[in-house]
Amino acid sequence: MPDTLDTFWAVIDEQLQELRTAKTADDVLRILADGHGPDRGFFGGSGGDGTVNEALHAAGWELVWAESSLYYTMRAPDGSLITYVEGDIYRGDRHGNSPGPFCGPAACAA
């Protein structure tokens, strides 16, 4: 019976390998789909050796904004964007905006 932790990291390694060929935001969101809709995904391997940032750089992506290694926006070779927030991936440039579902009318209008 395979070790659950080994299986987890094997999936993460596979995701990172796929991200190294991602050319669009759609590619990233397909690879990291989390079942919460087409405009967001999740990377569970943030504590591992490889990073989404490194994998996407290998695929030709550019960093366009960063507050830290846990919160940044990247541009794909086709010009589409993703924002990474502590493992959550959102379509587009979401820095400075609330990417969560808790953004109500008063908060979003500001």
N, CA, C and O atoms as CSV, one atom per row, in Angstrom:
chain,resi,resn,atom,element,x,y,z
A,1,MET,N,N,0.848,-1.187,0.000
A,1,MET,CA,C,0.000,0.000,0.000
A,1,MET,C,C,0.891,1.248,0.000
A,1,MET,O,O,1.737,1.402,0.881
A,2,PRO,N,N,0.708,2.133,-0.975
A,2,PRO,CA,C,1.584,3.317,-1.052
A,2,PRO,C,C,1.357,4.267,0.123
A,2,PRO,O,O,0.248,4.410,0.637
A,3,ASP,N,N,2.428,4.895,0.514
A,3,ASP,CA,C,2.360,5.882,1.583
A,3,ASP,C,C,1.592,7.108,1.080
A,3,ASP,O,O,1.871,7.615,-0.006
A,4,THR,N,N,0.632,7.579,1.867
A,4,THR,CA,C,-0.201,8.715,1.470
A,4,THR,C,C,0.630,9.958,1.209
A,4,THR,O,O,0.356,10.697,0.263
A,5,LEU,N,N,1.637,10.199,2.028
A,5,LEU,CA,C,2.490,11.371,1.856
A,5,LEU,C,C,3.273,11.281,0.543
A,5,LEU,O,O,3.411,12.277,-0.166
A,6,ASP,N,N,3.786,10.088,0.220
A,6,ASP,CA,C,4.493,9.911,-1.042
A,6,ASP,C,C,3.569,10.164,-2.228
A,6,ASP,O,O,3.972,10.776,-3.217
A,7,THR,N,N,2.333,9.693,-2.128
A,7,THR,CA,C,1.353,9.901,-3.192
A,7,THR,C,C,1.051,11.388,-3.353
A,7,THR,O,O,0.973,11.892,-4.474
A,8,PHE,N,N,0.882,12.092,-2.229
A,8,PHE,CA,C,0.627,13.538,-2.262
A,8,PHE,C,C,1.738,14.254,-3.017
A,8,PHE,O,O,1.461,15.037,-3.926
A,9,TRP,N,N,2.997,13.996,-2.651
A,9,TRP,CA,C,4.107,14.701,-3.283
A,9,TRP,C,C,4.297,14.272,-4.735
A,9,TRP,O,O,4.798,15.057,-5.540
A,10,ALA,N,N,3.914,13.063,-5.086
A,10,ALA,CA,C,3.969,12.637,-6.485
A,10,ALA,C,C,2.982,13.456,-7.318
A,10,ALA,O,O,3.298,13.846,-8.442
A,11,VAL,N,N,1.796,13.719,-6.779
A,11,VAL,CA,C,0.805,14.551,-7.470
A,11,VAL,C,C,1.333,15.974,-7.613
A,11,VAL,O,O,1.187,16.582,-8.674
A,12,ILE,N,N,1.937,16.507,-6.570
A,12,ILE,CA,C,2.507,17.864,-6.624
A,12,ILE,C,C,3.603,17.937,-7.681
A,12,ILE,O,O,3.648,18.889,-8.460
A,13,ASP,N,N,4.484,16.945,-7.715
A,13,ASP,CA,C,5.548,16.920,-8.724
A,13,ASP,C,C,4.965,16.877,-10.134
A,13,ASP,O,O,5.480,17.530,-11.041
A,14,GLU,N,N,3.900,16.113,-10.318
A,14,GLU,CA,C,3.239,16.046,-11.627
A,14,GLU,C,C,2.641,17.402,-12.012
A,14,GLU,O,O,2.746,17.827,-13.163
A,15,GLN,N,N,2.015,18.075,-11.045
A,15,GLN,CA,C,1.463,19.402,-11.317
A,15,GLN,C,C,2.565,20.382,-11.713
A,15,GLN,O,O,2.406,21.141,-12.669
A,16,LEU,N,N,3.673,20.371,-10.990
A,16,LEU,CA,C,4.780,21.273,-11.310
A,16,LEU,C,C,5.335,20.986,-12.702
A,16,LEU,O,O,5.674,21.907,-13.445
A,17,GLN,N,N,5.424,19.710,-13.047
A,17,GLN,CA,C,5.907,19.334,-14.376
A,17,GLN,C,C,4.965,19.878,-15.455
A,17,GLN,O,O,5.423,20.415,-16.463
A,18,GLU,N,N,3.669,19.742,-15.247
A,18,GLU,CA,C,2.690,20.263,-16.201
A,18,GLU,C,C,2.749,21.792,-16.278
A,18,GLU,O,O,2.623,22.364,-17.360
A,19,LEU,N,N,2.941,22.454,-15.128
A,19,LEU,CA,C,3.018,23.918,-15.116
A,19,LEU,C,C,4.199,24.422,-15.931
A,19,LEU,O,O,4.147,25.527,-16.470
A,20,ARG,N,N,5.253,23.638,-16.030
A,20,ARG,CA,C,6.431,24.042,-16.805
A,20,ARG,C,C,6.137,24.147,-18.302
A,20,ARG,O,O,6.962,24.650,-19.065
A,21,THR,N,N,4.968,23.675,-18.719
A,21,THR,CA,C,4.576,23.786,-20.131
A,21,THR,C,C,3.340,24.666,-20.307
A,21,THR,O,O,2.843,24.803,-21.425
A,22,ALA,N,N,2.837,25.259,-19.233
A,22,ALA,CA,C,1.617,26.081,-19.287
A,22,ALA,C,C,1.893,27.380,-20.036
A,22,ALA,O,O,2.826,28.108,-19.699
A,23,LYS,N,N,1.090,27.667,-21.042
A,23,LYS,CA,C,1.276,28.878,-21.843
A,23,LYS,C,C,0.162,29.896,-21.652
A,23,LYS,O,O,0.246,31.008,-22.173
A,24,THR,N,N,-0.894,29.527,-20.900
A,24,THR,CA,C,-2.039,30.423,-20.689
A,24,THR,C,C,-2.562,30.277,-19.265
A,24,THR,O,O,-2.270,29.298,-18.578
A,25,ALA,N,N,-3.339,31.267,-18.837
A,25,ALA,CA,C,-4.012,31.162,-17.538
A,25,ALA,C,C,-4.943,29.958,-17.537
A,25,ALA,O,O,-5.073,29.277,-16.520
A,26,ASP,N,N,-5.592,29.687,-18.664
A,26,ASP,CA,C,-6.466,28.514,-18.762
A,26,ASP,C,C,-5.702,27.229,-18.475
A,26,ASP,O,O,-6.217,26.340,-17.796
A,27,ASP,N,N,-4.478,27.125,-18.986
A,27,ASP,CA,C,-3.653,25.941,-18.724
A,27,ASP,C,C,-3.416,25.774,-17.221
A,27,ASP,O,O,-3.588,24.683,-16.676
A,28,VAL,N,N,-3.023,26.858,-16.562
A,28,VAL,CA,C,-2.740,26.802,-15.122
A,28,VAL,C,C,-3.987,26.393,-14.345
A,28,VAL,O,O,-3.926,25.539,-13.461
A,29,LEU,N,N,-5.110,27.006,-14.681
A,29,LEU,CA,C,-6.348,26.717,-13.955
A,29,LEU,C,C,-6.849,25.300,-14.216
A,29,LEU,O,O,-7.488,24.706,-13.348
A,30,ARG,N,N,-6.574,24.759,-15.377
A,30,ARG,CA,C,-6.921,23.357,-15.664
A,30,ARG,C,C,-6.032,22.429,-14.841
A,30,ARG,O,O,-6.522,21.472,-14.242
A,31,ILE,N,N,-4.739,22.704,-14.809
A,31,ILE,CA,C,-3.784,21.869,-14.079
A,31,ILE,C,C,-4.070,21.882,-12.580
A,31,ILE,O,O,-3.956,20.853,-11.913
A,32,LEU,N,N,-4.443,23.050,-12.051
A,32,LEU,CA,C,-4.640,23.205,-10.608
A,32,LEU,C,C,-6.118,23.340,-10.227
A,32,LEU,O,O,-6.443,23.939,-9.202
A,33,ALA,N,N,-7.003,22.787,-11.043
A,33,ALA,CA,C,-8.444,22.865,-10.775
A,33,ALA,C,C,-8.757,22.333,-9.380
A,33,ALA,O,O,-8.232,21.302,-8.959
A,34,ASP,N,N,-9.628,23.061,-8.671
A,34,ASP,CA,C,-9.984,22.655,-7.308
A,34,ASP,C,C,-11.482,22.437,-7.118
A,34,ASP,O,O,-11.945,22.219,-5.998
A,35,GLY,N,N,-12.228,22.496,-8.201
A,35,GLY,CA,C,-13.662,22.270,-8.105
A,35,GLY,C,C,-14.472,23.473,-7.677
A,35,GLY,O,O,-15.670,23.351,-7.422
A,36,HIS,N,N,-13.835,24.651,-7.591
A,36,HIS,CA,C,-14.534,25.866,-7.161
A,36,HIS,C,C,-14.770,26.833,-8.312
A,36,HIS,O,O,-14.857,28.042,-8.099
A,37,GLY,N,N,-14.872,26.315,-9.520
A,37,GLY,CA,C,-15.154,27.161,-10.669
A,37,GLY,C,C,-13.964,27.307,-11.584
A,37,GLY,O,O,-12.838,26.973,-11.216
A,38,PRO,N,N,-14.218,27.810,-12.786
A,38,PRO,CA,C,-13.174,27.868,-13.808
A,38,PRO,C,C,-12.145,28.977,-13.612
A,38,PRO,O,O,-11.113,28.977,-14.283
A,39,ASP,N,N,-12.401,29.913,-12.716
A,39,ASP,CA,C,-11.499,31.054,-12.555
A,39,ASP,C,C,-10.612,30.966,-11.328
A,39,ASP,O,O,-9.992,31.956,-10.939
A,40,ARG,N,N,-10.544,29.778,-10.704
A,40,ARG,CA,C,-9.639,29.624,-9.573
A,40,ARG,C,C,-9.142,28.196,-9.467
A,40,ARG,O,O,-9.773,27.257,-9.951
A,41,GLY,N,N,-8.005,28.058,-8.828
A,41,GLY,CA,C,-7.394,26.761,-8.610
A,41,GLY,C,C,-6.638,26.780,-7.295
A,41,GLY,O,O,-6.653,27.779,-6.576
A,42,PHE,N,N,-5.972,25.669,-6.980
A,42,PHE,CA,C,-5.223,25.596,-5.732
A,42,PHE,C,C,-3.986,24.727,-5.930
A,42,PHE,O,O,-4.044,23.666,-6.552
A,43,PHE,N,N,-2.856,25.204,-5.383
A,43,PHE,CA,C,-1.616,24.440,-5.376
A,43,PHE,C,C,-1.312,24.050,-3.941
A,43,PHE,O,O,-1.013,24.908,-3.110
A,44,GLY,N,N,-1.386,22.769,-3.648
A,44,GLY,CA,C,-1.188,22.276,-2.284
A,44,GLY,C,C,0.250,22.045,-1.891
A,44,GLY,O,O,0.513,21.661,-0.752
A,45,GLY,N,N,1.187,22.263,-2.788
A,45,GLY,CA,C,2.584,21.948,-2.501
A,45,GLY,C,C,3.434,23.121,-2.091
A,45,GLY,O,O,4.650,23.099,-2.284
A,46,SER,N,N,2.823,24.150,-1.529
A,46,SER,CA,C,3.570,25.363,-1.188
A,46,SER,C,C,4.724,25.120,-0.223
A,46,SER,O,O,5.669,25.908,-0.200
A,47,GLY,N,N,4.678,24.071,0.563
A,47,GLY,CA,C,5.755,23.795,1.505
A,47,GLY,C,C,6.840,22.900,0.932
A,47,GLY,O,O,7.753,22.501,1.654
A,48,GLY,N,N,6.757,22.579,-0.347
A,48,GLY,CA,C,7.717,21.667,-0.959
A,48,GLY,C,C,8.895,22.371,-1.595
A,48,GLY,O,O,9.114,23.566,-1.396
A,49,ASP,N,N,9.649,21.605,-2.363
A,49,ASP,CA,C,10.856,22.124,-2.988
A,49,ASP,C,C,10.567,23.004,-4.197
A,49,ASP,O,O,11.240,24.015,-4.397
A,50,GLY,N,N,9.575,22.634,-5.007
A,50,GLY,CA,C,9.267,23.390,-6.209
A,50,GLY,C,C,8.182,24.414,-5.958
A,50,GLY,O,O,7.383,24.263,-5.033
A,51,THR,N,N,8.146,25.462,-6.777
A,51,THR,CA,C,7.124,26.495,-6.629
A,51,THR,C,C,6.406,26.730,-7.951
A,51,THR,O,O,6.935,26.436,-9.022
A,52,VAL,N,N,5.204,27.260,-7.858
A,52,VAL,CA,C,4.443,27.654,-9.035
A,52,VAL,C,C,5.226,28.714,-9.803
A,52,VAL,O,O,5.330,28.644,-11.027
A,53,ASN,N,N,5.771,29.684,-9.098
A,53,ASN,CA,C,6.537,30.763,-9.718
A,53,ASN,C,C,7.681,30.197,-10.564
A,53,ASN,O,O,7.829,30.572,-11.727
A,54,GLU,N,N,8.484,29.308,-10.001
A,54,GLU,CA,C,9.609,28.726,-10.729
A,54,GLU,C,C,9.140,27.941,-11.945
A,54,GLU,O,O,9.724,28.053,-13.022
A,55,ALA,N,N,8.088,27.148,-11.777
A,55,ALA,CA,C,7.578,26.331,-12.882
A,55,ALA,C,C,7.066,27.215,-14.022
A,55,ALA,O,O,7.332,26.942,-15.192
A,56,LEU,N,N,6.333,28.273,-13.674
A,56,LEU,CA,C,5.806,29.153,-14.716
A,56,LEU,C,C,6.910,29.964,-15.382
A,56,LEU,O,O,6.840,30.229,-16.582
A,57,HIS,N,N,7.931,30.364,-14.619
A,57,HIS,CA,C,9.083,31.045,-15.247
A,57,HIS,C,C,9.704,30.130,-16.299
A,57,HIS,O,O,10.077,30.592,-17.377
A,58,ALA,N,N,9.817,28.851,-16.000
A,58,ALA,CA,C,10.374,27.892,-16.959
A,58,ALA,C,C,9.521,27.799,-18.218
A,58,ALA,O,O,10.027,27.476,-19.293
A,59,ALA,N,N,8.224,28.082,-18.085
A,59,ALA,CA,C,7.300,28.038,-19.227
A,59,ALA,C,C,7.242,29.372,-19.971
A,59,ALA,O,O,6.482,29.512,-20.929
A,60,GLY,N,N,8.046,30.362,-19.534
A,60,GLY,CA,C,8.090,31.641,-20.229
A,60,GLY,C,C,7.213,32.733,-19.636
A,60,GLY,O,O,7.021,33.776,-20.261
A,61,TRP,N,N,6.678,32.510,-18.443
A,61,TRP,CA,C,5.848,33.528,-17.779
A,61,TRP,C,C,6.738,34.604,-17.174
A,61,TRP,O,O,7.917,34.378,-16.900
A,62,GLU,N,N,6.139,35.803,-16.967
A,62,GLU,CA,C,6.846,36.925,-16.335
A,62,GLU,C,C,6.135,37.332,-15.057
A,62,GLU,O,O,4.906,37.325,-14.990
A,63,LEU,N,N,6.905,37.683,-14.054
A,63,LEU,CA,C,6.353,38.246,-12.822
A,63,LEU,C,C,6.025,39.707,-13.093
A,63,LEU,O,O,6.899,40.461,-13.519
A,64,VAL,N,N,4.783,40.122,-12.856
A,64,VAL,CA,C,4.405,41.511,-13.117
A,64,VAL,C,C,4.185,42.303,-11.829
A,64,VAL,O,O,4.207,43.534,-11.847
A,65,TRP,N,N,3.976,41.615,-10.729
A,65,TRP,CA,C,3.795,42.274,-9.440
A,65,TRP,C,C,4.002,41.247,-8.343
A,65,TRP,O,O,3.629,40.085,-8.506
A,66,ALA,N,N,4.590,41.656,-7.230
A,66,ALA,CA,C,4.751,40.748,-6.090
A,66,ALA,C,C,4.831,41.538,-4.797
A,66,ALA,O,O,5.524,42.552,-4.704
A,67,GLU,N,N,4.121,41.059,-3.823
A,67,GLU,CA,C,4.257,41.567,-2.466
A,67,GLU,C,C,5.190,40.654,-1.690
A,67,GLU,O,O,5.926,41.101,-0.810
A,68,SER,N,N,5.153,39.364,-2.026
A,68,SER,CA,C,6.010,38.371,-1.384
A,68,SER,C,C,6.011,37.115,-2.256
A,68,SER,O,O,5.390,37.084,-3.318
A,69,SER,N,N,6.711,36.089,-1.794
A,69,SER,CA,C,6.714,34.825,-2.539
A,69,SER,C,C,5.384,34.094,-2.405
A,69,SER,O,O,5.162,33.073,-3.057
A,70,LEU,N,N,4.504,34.616,-1.562
A,70,LEU,CA,C,3.189,34.007,-1.346
A,70,LEU,C,C,2.053,34.809,-1.961
A,70,LEU,O,O,0.896,34.396,-1.884
A,71,TYR,N,N,2.364,35.955,-2.574
A,71,TYR,CA,C,1.321,36.826,-3.127
A,71,TYR,C,C,1.901,37.584,-4.315
A,71,TYR,O,O,2.660,38.538,-4.145
A,72,TYR,N,N,1.533,37.147,-5.527
A,72,TYR,CA,C,2.098,37.758,-6.726
A,72,TYR,C,C,1.178,37.549,-7.929
A,72,TYR,O,O,0.258,36.733,-7.897
A,73,THR,N,N,1.452,38.310,-8.988
A,73,THR,CA,C,0.730,38.201,-10.251
A,73,THR,C,C,1.745,37.908,-11.354
A,73,THR,O,O,2.818,38.510,-11.404
A,74,MET,N,N,1.383,36.958,-12.253
A,74,MET,CA,C,2.252,36.591,-13.364
A,74,MET,C,C,1.502,36.684,-14.685
A,74,MET,O,O,0.287,36.495,-14.750
A,75,ARG,N,N,2.274,36.986,-15.751
A,75,ARG,CA,C,1.722,37.086,-17.111
A,75,ARG,C,C,2.229,35.921,-17.947
A,75,ARG,O,O,3.423,35.625,-17.974
A,76,ALA,N,N,1.292,35.268,-18.627
A,76,ALA,CA,C,1.603,34.141,-19.506
A,76,ALA,C,C,2.164,34.630,-20.839
A,76,ALA,O,O,2.038,35.811,-21.164
A,77,PRO,N,N,2.775,33.744,-21.605
A,77,PRO,CA,C,3.253,34.119,-22.934
A,77,PRO,C,C,2.142,34.678,-23.835
A,77,PRO,O,O,2.424,35.471,-24.733
A,78,ASP,N,N,0.883,34.273,-23.606
A,78,ASP,CA,C,-0.215,34.794,-24.431
A,78,ASP,C,C,-0.793,36.097,-23.879
A,78,ASP,O,O,-1.715,36.662,-24.468
A,79,GLY,N,N,-0.256,36.580,-22.745
A,79,GLY,CA,C,-0.728,37.828,-22.145
A,79,GLY,C,C,-1.756,37.656,-21.038
A,79,GLY,O,O,-2.062,38.621,-20.337
A,80,SER,N,N,-2.295,36.463,-20.862
A,80,SER,CA,C,-3.262,36.248,-19.782
A,80,SER,C,C,-2.534,36.268,-18.441
A,80,SER,O,O,-1.320,36.069,-18.381
A,81,LEU,N,N,-3.285,36.511,-17.370
A,81,LEU,CA,C,-2.702,36.708,-16.037
A,81,LEU,C,C,-3.293,35.747,-15.017
A,81,LEU,O,O,-4.437,35.311,-15.138
A,82,ILE,N,N,-2.486,35.427,-14.009
A,82,ILE,CA,C,-2.976,34.734,-12.810
A,82,ILE,C,C,-2.409,35.454,-11.596
A,82,ILE,O,O,-1.332,36.046,-11.661
A,83,THR,N,N,-3.138,35.402,-10.495
A,83,THR,CA,C,-2.640,35.900,-9.217
A,83,THR,C,C,-2.575,34.729,-8.255
A,83,THR,O,O,-3.529,33.962,-8.124
A,84,TYR,N,N,-1.436,34.598,-7.580
A,84,TYR,CA,C,-1.173,33.537,-6.614
A,84,TYR,C,C,-1.266,34.148,-5.221
A,84,TYR,O,O,-0.581,35.125,-4.919
A,85,VAL,N,N,-2.121,33.568,-4.368
A,85,VAL,CA,C,-2.286,34.046,-2.994
A,85,VAL,C,C,-2.218,32.843,-2.060
A,85,VAL,O,O,-3.219,32.162,-1.835
A,86,GLU,N,N,-1.027,32.587,-1.517
A,86,GLU,CA,C,-0.827,31.518,-0.545
A,86,GLU,C,C,-1.393,30.174,-1.003
A,86,GLU,O,O,-2.046,29.477,-0.227
A,87,GLY,N,N,-1.144,29.811,-2.257
A,87,GLY,CA,C,-1.603,28.542,-2.799
A,87,GLY,C,C,-2.861,28.641,-3.643
A,87,GLY,O,O,-3.088,27.807,-4.519
A,88,ASP,N,N,-3.682,29.655,-3.388
A,88,ASP,CA,C,-4.868,29.874,-4.221
A,88,ASP,C,C,-4.441,30.573,-5.502
A,88,ASP,O,O,-3.602,31.473,-5.482
A,89,ILE,N,N,-5.026,30.151,-6.610
A,89,ILE,CA,C,-4.718,30.728,-7.915
A,89,ILE,C,C,-5.999,31.344,-8.462
A,89,ILE,O,O,-7.040,30.688,-8.497
A,90,TYR,N,N,-5.926,32.605,-8.888
A,90,TYR,CA,C,-7.078,33.317,-9.439
A,90,TYR,C,C,-6.743,33.819,-10.835
A,90,TYR,O,O,-5.620,34.252,-11.096
A,91,ARG,N,N,-7.712,33.759,-11.719
A,91,ARG,CA,C,-7.544,34.308,-13.065
A,91,ARG,C,C,-7.442,35.834,-12.962
A,91,ARG,O,O,-8.192,36.463,-12.216
A,92,GLY,N,N,-6.520,36.413,-13.704
A,92,GLY,CA,C,-6.396,37.862,-13.782
A,92,GLY,C,C,-5.483,38.453,-12.735
A,92,GLY,O,O,-4.883,37.748,-11.923
A,93,ASP,N,N,-5.396,39.762,-12.778
A,93,ASP,CA,C,-4.582,40.532,-11.833
A,93,ASP,C,C,-5.463,40.905,-10.665
A,93,ASP,O,O,-6.293,41.808,-10.773
A,94,ARG,N,N,-5.291,40.217,-9.543
A,94,ARG,CA,C,-6.153,40.421,-8.383
A,94,ARG,C,C,-5.436,41.126,-7.238
A,94,ARG,O,O,-6.000,41.242,-6.150
A,95,HIS,N,N,-4.219,41.595,-7.448
A,95,HIS,CA,C,-3.533,42.240,-6.327
A,95,HIS,C,C,-4.234,43.557,-5.997
A,95,HIS,O,O,-4.650,44.310,-6.879
A,96,GLY,N,N,-4.345,43.799,-4.714
A,96,GLY,CA,C,-5.040,44.991,-4.252
A,96,GLY,C,C,-6.546,44.843,-4.244
A,96,GLY,O,O,-7.254,45.751,-3.809
A,97,ASN,N,N,-7.045,43.716,-4.717
A,97,ASN,CA,C,-8.480,43.443,-4.726
A,97,ASN,C,C,-8.750,42.214,-3.876
A,97,ASN,O,O,-7.875,41.364,-3.715
A,98,SER,N,N,-9.925,42.117,-3.346
A,98,SER,CA,C,-10.289,40.961,-2.544
A,98,SER,C,C,-10.658,39.807,-3.467
A,98,SER,O,O,-11.674,39.883,-4.159
A,99,PRO,N,N,-9.855,38.732,-3.497
A,99,PRO,CA,C,-10.167,37.619,-4.390
A,99,PRO,C,C,-11.188,36.653,-3.811
A,99,PRO,O,O,-11.624,35.736,-4.508
A,100,GLY,N,N,-11.576,36.832,-2.567
A,100,GLY,CA,C,-12.457,35.871,-1.920
A,100,GLY,C,C,-13.930,36.155,-2.126
A,100,GLY,O,O,-14.305,37.240,-2.569
A,101,PRO,N,N,-14.760,35.183,-1.807
A,101,PRO,CA,C,-16.208,35.336,-1.966
A,101,PRO,C,C,-16.805,36.280,-0.935
A,101,PRO,O,O,-17.986,36.616,-1.023
A,102,PHE,N,N,-16.019,36.711,0.036
A,102,PHE,CA,C,-16.509,37.581,1.106
A,102,PHE,C,C,-16.570,39.045,0.669
A,102,PHE,O,O,-16.916,39.901,1.483
A,103,CYS,N,N,-16.253,39.351,-0.553
A,103,CYS,CA,C,-16.257,40.726,-1.045
A,103,CYS,C,C,-17.690,41.146,-1.324
A,103,CYS,O,O,-18.221,40.868,-2.399
A,104,GLY,N,N,-18.309,41.801,-0.379
A,104,GLY,CA,C,-19.687,42.263,-0.521
A,104,GLY,C,C,-19.765,43.588,-1.231
A,104,GLY,O,O,-18.726,44.171,-1.542
A,105,PRO,N,N,-20.953,44.091,-1.502
A,105,PRO,CA,C,-21.132,45.341,-2.252
A,105,PRO,C,C,-20.381,46.533,-1.655
A,105,PRO,O,O,-19.775,47.313,-2.389
A,106,ALA,N,N,-20.418,46.676,-0.335
A,106,ALA,CA,C,-19.727,47.818,0.272
A,106,ALA,C,C,-18.206,47.704,0.104
A,106,ALA,O,O,-17.539,48.692,-0.202
A,107,ALA,N,N,-17.661,46.496,0.305
A,107,ALA,CA,C,-16.229,46.298,0.202
A,107,ALA,C,C,-15.746,46.409,-1.237
A,107,ALA,O,O,-14.674,46.959,-1.486
A,108,CYS,N,N,-16.519,45.898,-2.185
A,108,CYS,CA,C,-16.109,45.899,-3.587
A,108,CYS,C,C,-16.308,47.264,-4.244
A,108,CYS,O,O,-15.648,47.571,-5.236
A,109,ALA,N,N,-17.199,48.075,-3.711
A,109,ALA,CA,C,-17.481,49.388,-4.312
A,109,ALA,C,C,-16.375,50.376,-4.017
A,109,ALA,O,O,-16.216,51.355,-4.746
A,110,ALA,N,N,-15.606,50.144,-2.964
A,110,ALA,CA,C,-14.559,51.083,-2.567
A,110,ALA,C,C,-13.394,51.067,-3.513
A,110,ALA,O,O,-12.428,51.804,-3.315
